Amino acid sequence: MAFEEVRRDWTRLGEHDPLWAVYVTPGTRGGRWDVEEFFATGRTEVARSLEHLASLGLGTRRTKALDFGAGVGRLSAALAEHFDHVVGVDVSPTMLDEARRLDRSEGKVEFVLNDAVDLSFVPDAEVDLVYSSLVLQHLPRELAYGYLREFLRVVRPDGAAVIQVVSRPNVSIKGLIARLAPFRLIAWGQTRLLRYPAPMRMTLMPPKAVRRALEGTGAVVVDAVRDDSYGSHWECVRYYLSRG
Ligand SMILES: C[S@@+](CC[C@H](N)C(=O)[O-])C[C@H]1O[C@@H](n2cnc3c(N)ncnc32)[C@H](O)[C@@H]1O
């Protein structure tokens, strides 16, 4: 049920305003993202993350990466500059249509529709890197933690996962609403007042809960770095995980 709701909402968002829905930034709603600038944000983010990963002594093998929640391929395209092969996984067929239309990777990126609450289509220890930004925060809690555990299953023993989550709201009106209001009310406000094509949920994943979810997966949190690149309303953390 929750999965179907997520699929329905992101299919609508992908149909109406995919670039804005992927990266909500003032002045970009209604198809007004400059496509070059939009993809440049992905290149900057991925280059920084991979550099940090290397400084931790991780992520040296660059054969296959999995971009979870690929959207229109902003980060998949950037990963393709560093990896031989990238699998961009998304639940939304409309996002994937746009991703394929914008893809300039000459076959390095393969876009795959996710149809499940797990990553069962990916064998154990298959990829060198799982990468995900701006995704888990938009999922219901149980789905978000379930995928997080799956990331560790599909990563190779010498591989890594770089996962961005929102750990808590900062002190602001928006943050307060996210903390206190039920999702149904937020969804109503987003769709009726702000006229979003579909609601965007904000699920907070505090550090303690992340570490608890990772128990038993063999994950080691090698680093957890505060990252404010996606706006001041939320405290975002990028986790650098290995399989120990
Ligand atoms: C805000 S966008 C971010 C896209 C991309 N990660 C980026 O930063 O450019 C979130 C994406 O996650 C996707 N998504 C949501 N639930 C998903 C799921 N269960 N499996 C795969 N993708 C999912 C949405 O369809 C959407 O494209």
The ligand as an ORCA input file, in Angstrom:
! r2SCAN-3c Opt
* xyz 0 1
  C      13.882     13.803     -5.121
  S      14.142     12.592     -6.336
  C      15.924     12.436     -6.338
  C      16.487     11.841     -7.615
  C      17.991     11.638     -7.640
  N      18.444     10.831     -6.552
  C      18.708     12.961     -7.627
  O      19.140     13.389     -6.549
  O      18.858     13.553     -8.685
  C      13.625     11.072     -5.547
  C      13.525      9.919     -6.511
  O      13.357      8.706     -5.762
  C      12.477      7.874     -6.478
  N      11.921      6.836     -5.602
  C      10.988      6.971     -4.650
  N      10.713      5.777     -4.101
  C      11.497      4.857     -4.708
  C      11.647      3.447     -4.591
  N      10.929      2.738     -3.710
  N      12.522      2.825     -5.395
  C      13.250      3.535     -6.284
  N      13.121      4.862     -6.461
  C      12.269      5.529     -5.675
  C      11.444      8.854     -7.028
  O      10.680      8.320     -8.066
  C      12.315     10.016     -7.447
  O      12.716      9.900     -8.774
*
